[in-house]
Amino acid sequence: MERVDLLLTGIGTLVSPPGNKPRCGHAMKEVREIKDAAIAIRQGKIVCYGSAQEVQEMLAGAEIAETIDACGRLVTPGLIDPHTHLVHGGSREHELALKRSGVPYLDILAQGGGILNTVNSTRAASEHDLYDKARRSLNEMLLNGVTTVEAKSGYGLTLKDELKQLRVAKRLDESHPVDIVSTFMGAHAVPPEFKGRTEEFVDVIVNDMLPVVAEQGLAEFCDVFCEAGVFSVVQTRRILLAAQRLGLASKIHADEIVPLGGAELAGEVGAISAEHLLAATDESLAALAERGVVPVLLPGTSFNLGLTTHARARDMIDKHNLPVALSTDYNPGSCPTESIQLIMMLASLNLKMTPEEILTACTINAANALGRGGDIGSIEVGKRADLTIFDSPNVAYLPYHFGINHTYGVIKNGHKAVWNRRLVTGKEEEAL
């Protein structure tokens, strides 16, 4: 080995799930731990890792351009947030009293609140304002240790405004250290102008929106809110199959409130992920397992909505051998938080997941929920050098000591993106 661009040394403990594939069931607990470790990086990729002595021997005679000392800290793969609604206008704190008084989420939506309130704000916002707002949220995610996020549209519900959201996500992907994977979700709600005419709106999505989104290359996935009072299983199938014909892979908001059959549909159409799943039945989970669909769980949403039931993570892992992933579901209504570390705590508290399962769910399984398992999500030779450095003695400390940000640094594509808890821009560190 002739040259190394960056050597990260002084790692107290390196912890990573192994391999590139989703970790299913009990295998979610199996993580690789290396004490007193080091990682060598060249051209944004990991070229070797192991104990400091092993790496030193492998690098004998190599030119090392830069060395960074982790000072005994914990290092993991960069965290991945595979379900967010990053780009939107406005906020919905005025709905908080309604939620706390027990008004159901779907009732708020039926009254023109919820998603439709944000639709009005997003339509009214300029592309510049949407970019600036989403960039601030993306900075917070990066400071929390996140290196890749998925961003759904779905707050425009017209071709013009959906394209506006997707363009903002694309600009952010090109300009921000965090990688953004875009999902078209024009079927997020039925807009007011199509109230009572859902089939006509589905026609618009299939015939007018999807072809333009695909032609302009603005999304990789298509998602649908398959839920009672929103889009039926039949309508969801039609949209997703139309998207697949245009090259967009499938995701589904499934069985969040009622067991409508969205999870079974996810299996039927070969969706890469099914998301929420609070009301999923055993039959639903079996369908996911049979077709290799990744369940993406969002414990922050059930927590913020004050629900007494949560996604059945233990059944998914122990009974159905599924590869559970976790995400913030960052959005202005049901889960307005950018903190993946809060989600880690809630996964421990309400989903009864172990610290090792939580790390796996936020790294390699989340990567596979985005079709990125071969590139990110674990520390392996040849994979992208996306790393999160925590001021934490071990993985269990992350959900245990809650309410703070444990991230000390982030290496993104082999470069410092966060250091000493500050964003790094070029050679300078910038505090938020």
C-alpha positions as CSV (number, residue, x, y, z in Angstrom):
1,M,0.0,0.0,0.0
2,E,1.6,3.2,-1.2
3,R,-0.6,5.9,0.2
4,V,-3.4,6.5,2.7
5,D,-5.4,9.8,2.7
6,L,-6.6,9.5,6.3
7,L,-5.7,7.2,9.2
8,L,-8.3,7.3,12.1
9,T,-6.4,5.9,15.1
10,G,-6.9,5.9,18.8
11,I,-10.3,4.2,18.5
12,G,-11.4,2.9,21.9
13,T,-13.8,0.4,20.4
14,L,-14.8,-0.1,16.8
15,V,-18.3,-1.7,16.6
16,S,-20.0,-2.7,13.4
17,P,-22.4,-5.3,12.1
18,P,-20.6,-7.5,9.6
19,G,-21.1,-7.8,5.9
20,N,-23.4,-6.1,3.3
21,K,-26.7,-8.0,3.6
22,P,-29.6,-7.3,6.0
23,R,-29.1,-8.8,9.4
24,C,-32.2,-10.9,10.2
25,G,-33.7,-12.0,13.5
26,H,-31.2,-13.1,16.1
27,A,-28.3,-12.1,13.8
28,M,-29.1,-8.5,14.5
29,K,-27.4,-8.9,17.9
30,E,-24.2,-10.1,16.2
31,V,-21.7,-7.2,15.9
32,R,-18.0,-7.0,15.4
33,E,-16.1,-5.3,18.3
34,I,-12.4,-4.4,18.0
35,K,-10.6,-2.7,20.9
36,D,-7.8,-0.1,20.4
37,A,-8.6,0.0,16.7
38,A,-7.7,2.0,13.6
39,I,-9.2,2.6,10.1
40,A,-7.2,3.6,7.0
41,I,-9.0,5.5,4.2
42,R,-8.0,6.2,0.6
43,Q,-10.1,8.0,-2.0
44,G,-13.1,8.0,0.3
45,K,-13.1,4.2,0.8
46,I,-12.0,2.0,3.7
47,V,-8.7,0.2,2.7
48,C,-8.0,-1.6,6.0
49,Y,-9.2,-1.7,9.6
50,G,-8.4,-3.7,12.7
51,S,-6.4,-3.4,15.9
52,A,-4.0,-0.5,15.8
53,Q,-1.1,-2.9,15.7
54,E,-2.6,-4.8,12.8
55,V,-3.2,-1.7,10.8
56,Q,0.2,-0.3,11.5
57,E,1.7,-3.5,10.1
58,M,-0.5,-3.4,7.0
59,L,0.6,0.3,6.4
60,A,4.3,-0.3,6.8
61,G,6.1,2.0,4.4
62,A,2.9,3.7,3.2
63,E,2.6,7.5,3.0
64,I,-0.1,8.7,5.4
65,A,-1.4,12.2,4.4
66,E,-3.4,12.8,7.6
67,T,-3.8,11.1,11.0
68,I,-6.8,11.8,13.3
69,D,-6.8,10.6,16.9
70,A,-10.2,9.4,18.1
71,C,-8.8,9.7,21.7
72,G,-10.4,6.4,22.9
73,R,-13.9,7.1,21.6
74,L,-16.5,4.7,20.2
75,V,-16.6,4.4,16.4
76,T,-19.4,2.9,14.4
77,P,-20.6,3.0,10.7
78,G,-22.2,6.3,9.8
79,L,-25.9,6.2,10.9
80,I,-28.6,6.1,8.3
81,D,-32.1,7.6,8.5
82,P,-34.1,5.7,5.9
83,H,-37.5,7.4,6.3
84,T,-37.8,11.2,6.5
85,H,-40.0,13.9,5.0
86,L,-37.1,16.3,4.9
87,V,-38.4,19.0,2.5
88,H,-41.5,20.8,3.6
89,G,-42.9,24.2,4.5
90,G,-44.2,25.5,7.8
91,S,-44.8,23.6,11.1
92,R,-47.8,22.3,13.0
93,E,-47.3,23.1,16.7
94,H,-50.9,24.5,16.7
95,E,-52.1,20.9,16.4
96,L,-50.4,19.8,19.6
97,A,-53.4,20.6,21.8
98,L,-55.7,18.6,19.5
99,K,-53.5,15.6,19.7
100,R,-53.1,15.8,23.5
101,S,-56.9,16.1,23.9
102,G,-57.2,12.8,22.1
103,V,-58.3,13.8,18.6
104,P,-57.2,10.9,16.3
105,Y,-54.7,11.6,13.6
106,L,-57.1,10.7,10.8
107,D,-59.7,13.0,12.2
108,I,-57.3,15.9,12.1
109,L,-56.5,15.0,8.5
110,A,-60.2,14.8,7.6
111,Q,-60.7,18.3,9.0
112,G,-58.1,19.7,6.7
113,G,-55.2,19.6,9.2
114,G,-52.3,17.3,9.4
115,I,-50.7,16.6,6.0
116,L,-53.0,19.0,4.2
117,N,-51.9,21.9,6.5
118,T,-48.3,21.3,5.5
119,V,-49.4,21.0,1.9
120,N,-50.7,24.5,2.0
121,S,-47.4,25.8,3.6
122,T,-45.2,23.9,1.1
123,R,-47.2,25.1,-1.9
124,A,-46.8,28.7,-0.6
125,A,-43.0,28.4,0.1
126,S,-40.4,29.3,-2.5
127,E,-37.8,26.8,-3.5
128,H,-35.2,28.9,-1.8
129,D,-37.1,28.8,1.5
130,L,-37.6,25.1,1.3
131,Y,-33.9,24.6,0.6
132,D,-32.9,26.7,3.5
133,K,-35.3,25.0,6.0
134,A,-34.3,21.5,4.9
135,R,-30.6,22.4,5.0
136,R,-30.9,23.4,8.6
137,S,-32.6,20.1,9.4
138,L,-30.0,18.2,7.5
139,N,-27.3,19.9,9.5
140,E,-28.9,18.7,12.7
141,M,-29.1,15.2,11.4
142,L,-25.4,15.3,10.5
143,L,-24.5,16.6,13.9
144,N,-26.4,13.6,15.4
145,G,-24.2,11.2,13.4
146,V,-26.3,10.6,10.3
147,T,-24.5,10.3,7.0
148,T,-27.3,9.2,4.6
149,V,-31.0,10.0,4.7
150,E,-34.0,9.2,2.6
151,A,-36.2,12.2,1.7
152,K,-39.9,11.8,0.6
153,S,-41.9,14.3,-1.3
154,G,-45.7,14.3,-0.7
155,Y,-46.4,17.8,0.6
156,G,-47.0,19.3,-2.8
157,L,-49.7,17.0,-4.3
158,T,-49.5,18.8,-7.6
159,L,-46.9,18.1,-10.3
160,K,-45.4,21.6,-9.9
161,D,-45.0,21.4,-6.2
162,E,-43.9,17.7,-6.0
163,L,-41.2,18.6,-8.5
164,K,-40.3,21.6,-6.4
165,Q,-39.7,19.3,-3.3
166,L,-37.7,16.8,-5.3
167,R,-35.5,19.5,-6.9
168,V,-34.7,20.8,-3.4
169,A,-33.7,17.3,-2.3
170,K,-31.5,16.9,-5.4
171,R,-29.8,20.2,-4.7
172,L,-29.1,19.3,-1.1
173,D,-27.7,15.9,-2.2
174,E,-25.3,17.8,-4.5
175,S,-24.3,20.5,-2.0
176,H,-24.5,18.9,1.5
177,P,-22.1,16.3,3.0
178,V,-25.1,14.0,3.8
179,D,-26.2,11.8,1.0
180,I,-29.9,12.0,0.1
181,V,-32.0,9.2,-1.4
182,S,-35.1,10.7,-3.0
183,T,-38.6,9.1,-2.9
184,F,-41.6,10.4,-4.8
185,M,-44.7,10.3,-2.6
186,G,-47.3,12.2,-4.5
187,A,-49.8,9.7,-3.0
188,H,-49.3,11.0,0.5
189,A,-52.8,12.4,0.9
190,V,-55.7,13.4,-1.3
191,P,-55.5,17.1,-1.9
192,P,-58.5,19.3,-1.1
193,E,-59.2,20.0,-4.8
194,F,-59.8,16.2,-5.3
195,K,-61.8,15.6,-2.1
196,G,-64.2,12.8,-2.8
197,R,-62.5,12.0,-6.1
198,T,-59.6,9.9,-5.0
199,E,-59.7,7.7,-8.2
200,E,-59.2,10.9,-10.3
201,F,-56.2,11.9,-8.2
202,V,-54.7,8.4,-8.7
203,D,-55.2,8.9,-12.4
204,V,-53.2,12.2,-12.2
205,I,-50.4,10.5,-10.2
206,V,-50.1,7.6,-12.7
207,N,-50.6,9.5,-15.9
208,D,-49.2,13.0,-15.2
209,M,-46.8,13.0,-12.2
210,L,-44.9,9.7,-12.4
211,P,-43.8,10.0,-16.0
212,V,-42.3,13.5,-15.4
213,V,-40.6,12.5,-12.1
214,A,-39.0,9.5,-13.8
215,E,-38.0,11.4,-17.0
216,Q,-36.3,14.1,-14.9
217,G,-34.5,11.5,-12.7
218,L,-35.7,13.1,-9.5
219,A,-36.5,10.0,-7.5
220,E,-35.3,6.5,-7.0
221,F,-38.3,5.2,-5.1
222,C,-42.1,5.6,-5.1
223,D,-44.0,5.5,-1.8
224,V,-47.8,5.5,-1.1
225,F,-49.7,6.1,2.2
226,C,-51.8,2.9,2.1
227,E,-54.3,3.6,4.9
228,A,-58.0,3.7,5.6
229,G,-59.4,7.0,4.3
230,V,-56.3,7.7,2.2
231,F,-55.3,5.2,-0.5
232,S,-56.7,1.7,-0.7
233,V,-54.7,-1.5,-1.4
234,V,-56.0,-1.5,-5.0
235,Q,-55.1,2.1,-5.6
236,T,-51.7,1.6,-4.0
237,R,-51.0,-1.4,-6.1
238,R,-51.8,0.5,-9.3
239,I,-49.5,3.4,-8.4
240,L,-46.6,1.3,-7.3
241,L,-46.8,-1.0,-10.4
242,A,-47.0,2.1,-12.7
243,A,-43.9,3.5,-10.9
244,Q,-42.0,0.2,-11.3
245,R,-42.7,0.2,-15.1
246,L,-40.9,3.6,-15.1
247,G,-38.0,2.4,-13.1
248,L,-38.9,3.5,-9.6
249,A,-38.6,0.9,-6.9
250,S,-41.4,0.5,-4.3
251,K,-41.8,1.5,-0.7
252,I,-45.1,1.5,1.3
253,H,-46.4,3.4,4.3
254,A,-48.2,0.2,5.5
255,D,-50.6,-0.8,8.3
256,E,-49.8,2.3,10.5
257,I,-53.3,2.8,11.9
258,V,-55.4,-0.1,10.7
259,P,-54.4,-3.5,9.3
260,L,-55.5,-2.7,5.8
261,G,-53.2,-5.2,4.0
262,G,-50.4,-2.8,3.0
263,A,-47.7,-5.1,4.3
264,E,-49.0,-8.1,2.3
265,L,-49.0,-5.8,-0.8
266,A,-45.4,-4.8,0.0
267,G,-44.5,-8.5,-0.3
268,E,-46.7,-8.9,-3.4
269,V,-45.1,-6.1,-5.4
270,G,-41.6,-6.7,-4.1
271,A,-41.2,-3.5,-2.2
272,I,-37.8,-2.8,-0.7
273,S,-39.3,-1.7,2.5
274,A,-42.6,-1.5,4.4
275,E,-42.8,1.4,6.9
276,H,-44.6,2.1,10.2
277,L,-46.4,-1.3,10.6
278,L,-48.0,-0.5,14.0
279,A,-51.1,-2.5,13.1
280,A,-49.4,-5.3,11.2
281,T,-50.7,-8.8,11.8
282,D,-48.7,-12.1,11.9
283,E,-49.9,-12.7,8.3
284,S,-48.5,-9.3,7.3
285,L,-45.2,-10.0,8.9
286,A,-44.9,-13.4,7.4
287,A,-45.5,-11.9,3.9
288,L,-42.7,-9.4,4.5
289,A,-40.3,-12.2,5.6
290,E,-41.2,-14.4,2.6
291,R,-40.3,-11.7,0.1
292,G,-37.3,-10.2,1.9
293,V,-39.0,-6.8,2.6
294,V,-37.2,-4.6,5.2
295,P,-39.6,-3.4,8.0
296,V,-38.7,0.3,8.8
297,L,-40.0,1.1,12.3
298,L,-40.6,4.6,13.5
299,P,-40.9,4.6,17.3
300,G,-40.8,8.4,17.5
301,T,-44.1,8.6,15.8
302,S,-46.1,6.3,18.1
303,F,-44.4,8.1,21.0
304,N,-45.3,11.6,19.8
305,L,-48.8,10.6,19.0
306,G,-49.3,9.3,22.5
307,L,-50.1,5.8,21.4
308,T,-50.1,2.9,23.9
309,T,-49.2,0.4,21.2
310,H,-46.0,0.3,19.2
311,A,-44.6,-1.7,16.3
312,R,-44.0,-5.4,17.3
313,A,-40.2,-5.3,16.9
314,R,-39.7,-8.4,19.2
315,D,-42.1,-10.5,17.1
316,M,-40.5,-9.3,13.9
317,I,-37.0,-10.2,15.2
318,D,-37.7,-13.3,17.3
319,K,-40.7,-14.9,15.5
320,H,-40.5,-13.8,11.9
321,N,-36.7,-13.5,11.5
322,L,-37.0,-10.0,9.9
323,P,-34.3,-7.4,9.4
324,V,-35.7,-4.5,11.3
325,A,-34.5,-0.9,10.5
326,L,-35.2,2.2,12.5
327,S,-35.8,5.8,11.4
328,T,-36.9,9.2,12.7
329,D,-39.8,9.7,10.3
330,Y,-38.8,13.4,10.6
331,N,-41.9,15.4,9.5
332,P,-43.7,18.5,10.8
333,G,-46.7,16.6,12.2
334,S,-46.4,13.2,13.7
335,C,-42.7,13.2,14.5
336,P,-40.9,16.6,14.3
337,T,-37.5,15.5,15.4
338,E,-34.2,15.1,13.6
339,S,-32.6,13.1,16.4
340,I,-31.8,9.5,15.5
341,Q,-30.4,9.1,18.9
342,L,-33.8,9.8,20.5
343,I,-35.2,7.1,18.2
344,M,-32.5,4.7,19.5
345,M,-33.6,5.4,23.1
346,L,-37.3,4.9,22.1
347,A,-36.4,1.6,20.4
348,S,-34.9,0.4,23.6
349,L,-37.8,1.7,25.8
350,N,-40.9,0.9,23.7
351,L,-39.7,-1.7,21.1
352,K,-37.6,-3.6,23.7
353,M,-34.6,-3.8,21.3
354,T,-31.1,-4.5,22.5
355,P,-28.3,-1.9,21.9
356,E,-26.7,-4.2,19.3
357,E,-30.0,-4.7,17.5
358,I,-30.5,-0.9,17.5
359,L,-27.1,-0.2,16.0
360,T,-27.7,-2.8,13.3
361,A,-31.1,-1.3,12.6
362,C,-29.6,2.2,12.2
363,T,-26.7,1.0,10.0
364,I,-26.7,-2.1,7.7
365,N,-30.4,-2.8,7.9
366,A,-31.2,0.9,7.2
367,A,-28.7,0.8,4.3
368,N,-30.5,-2.2,2.8
369,A,-33.9,-0.4,3.2
370,L,-32.4,2.1,0.7
371,G,-30.7,-0.5,-1.6
372,R,-27.3,0.7,-0.3
373,G,-26.0,-2.3,1.6
374,G,-23.1,-2.9,-0.7
375,D,-21.8,0.7,-0.2
376,I,-22.6,1.9,3.3
377,G,-23.9,0.6,6.7
378,S,-21.0,-1.4,7.9
379,I,-17.2,-1.1,8.3
380,E,-15.8,-3.3,5.6
381,V,-12.8,-3.0,3.2
382,G,-14.0,-1.3,0.0
383,K,-17.0,0.3,1.4
384,R,-17.5,4.1,1.7
385,A,-15.7,5.6,4.6
386,D,-18.8,6.9,6.5
387,L,-18.1,6.8,10.2
388,T,-19.6,8.2,13.4
389,I,-17.5,8.9,16.4
390,F,-19.3,8.9,19.8
391,D,-18.3,10.3,23.2
392,S,-19.5,7.0,24.6
393,P,-17.7,4.1,26.2
394,N,-19.8,1.5,24.4
395,V,-22.9,0.9,22.3
396,A,-25.2,0.4,25.3
397,Y,-24.5,3.9,26.6
398,L,-26.2,5.5,23.5
399,P,-29.8,4.6,24.4
400,Y,-29.0,4.5,28.2
401,H,-27.9,8.1,28.6
402,F,-30.7,9.8,26.7
403,G,-31.7,13.4,25.9
404,I,-28.2,14.5,24.7
405,N,-26.2,14.2,21.5
406,H,-23.3,11.8,21.9
407,T,-21.7,12.5,18.5
408,Y,-18.2,13.9,18.7
409,G,-17.3,13.6,15.0
410,V,-18.4,12.3,11.6
411,I,-16.2,11.1,8.8
412,K,-18.1,11.4,5.5
413,N,-16.6,9.9,2.3
414,G,-13.3,9.9,4.1
415,H,-13.4,13.6,5.1
416,K,-14.2,15.3,8.4
417,A,-17.8,16.6,8.3
418,V,-18.2,17.0,12.1
419,W,-15.4,17.4,14.6
420,N,-15.5,18.5,18.2
421,R,-19.3,18.6,17.9
422,R,-19.1,21.3,15.2
423,L,-19.8,21.2,11.5
424,V,-16.6,21.3,9.4
425,T,-16.7,23.3,6.2
426,G,-13.4,23.0,4.3
427,K,-10.6,23.6,6.8
428,E,-12.8,25.6,9.2
429,E,-15.1,24.4,11.9
430,E,-18.5,26.0,12.0
431,A,-20.8,25.9,15.1
432,L,-24.5,26.0,14.6
